[in-house]
Amino acid sequence: MSKQSWRVGLLFSQTGATAAVERTALQASLLAIEEINAAGGVLGAPLEAVVTDPQSIPAQYGAHAERLLSGERIRLIFGCYMSSTRKITIPVVEALRGLLFYPTLYEGFEYSPNCIYTGACPNQNSIQLARYLLHVYGNRFLMVGSNYVYPYETNRIMTDLVVQGGGKVLDEIYVPLNAEPRDFAKTLRQIDKLKPDVVFSTVVGSATALFYESYHDTFGPERAPIASLTTSEAEVAEMRPEAAEGHVTAAPFFETLGTPAARQFVRSYKARFGPDAPVSACAEAAYFQMHMVARALRRTGTDDPDLLLHELREAEFDAPQGRVRIDAQNNHAYLWPRVARLDARKKFQIVWNPGVRVKPDPYCVVQSLDDWSADPLTPVPA
């Protein structure tokens, strides 16, 4: 097949509340494209990125997706972060017969034949984090999150896991997406009153650093940890070291992961975007999904979504986190969950590595602290 280029759409925000973490995914996508093109492209033609900025505004994602698919005649879109943005984009992608690649952790309970989900679903992060927190810190949890779909659904799942482990949720509080100091006042008062063992945060975007710093300034270093699935290297980069230290998260990838593939990815990323550029789990998923698509394009010789989907289902790839795989039953990825705690240098240090690749269970069919739907046939990454 002769082509001038393979055009793909990148739908990540560079401005707005979630710009910091979305920028890591955008840059990782561009890094993968550069590597693919440096190696000769796909069947002799380069990948060409058409970059958009939906400004962290959910409605803009749908509008940009429609322009990419209809106006630009692009079939493949890589992007979205918040679940509200994905839920607006998927119907557009389905109607216009495109394919969305979504590299972000999310709340699960979703399937689209026109979406490949390469971020973690709840049985690949929530279960592992809950088990670790209950074992190490205690069983009294307070939930605080941003006011949109992902925090509500994730808090529901985490509450089930906490109760299953003999724990109790003391309160559940939500703040605006672009939260200001006064928005966290109620949360801090409740924490002071109830004294939880763990504060579980689903605060996202620019409000994350504000929450962690306000929490530290109110309670000092001797406080319960904030545990979060949405606090990555990108959000940590925006907060003071003393506000970050001691807090916990779970993800398939951390910048400090010691595998050779992870080290090479981080080196390449920082060489391209700067030594202080944060590398998040969202970035790693954005990186490996682009490489997986390039390989599928080579094998099929077309960007037709139906043919690509057939090629991608059950496809495996040696990602920085370990060997990943797309599940043919649900379009989600097998991933490697890990739990990490922030040190005094704002670096995530892995404190628990189960060492198993986990089959995606987006519907939480087996919602148990003791059953992760592990894939026992895959060797543990070094």
Buried (B, 14 or more C-beta within 10 A) or exposed (E): EEBEEBBBBBBBBBEBBBBBBBBBBBBBBBBBBBBBBEEEBBBEBBBBBBBBBBBBBBEBBBBBBBBBBEEBEBBBBBBBBBBBBBBBBBEBBBEBEBBBBBBBBBBBEBEBEBBBBBBBBBBBBBBBBBBBBBEBBBBBBBBBBBBBBBBBBBBBBBBBBBEBBEBEBBBBBBBEBBBEEEBBEEBBEBBEEEEBBBBBBBBBBBBBBBBBBBBBEBBEEEBBBBBBBBBBBBBBBBBEEBBBBBBBBBBBBBBBBEBEBBBEBBEBBBEBBEEEBBBBBBBBBBBBBBBBBBBBBBBBEBBEBEBBBBBBBEBEBEBBBBBBBBBEEBBBBBBBBBBBBBBEEBBBEBEBBBEBBBBBBBBBEEBEBEEBBBBEEBEEBE
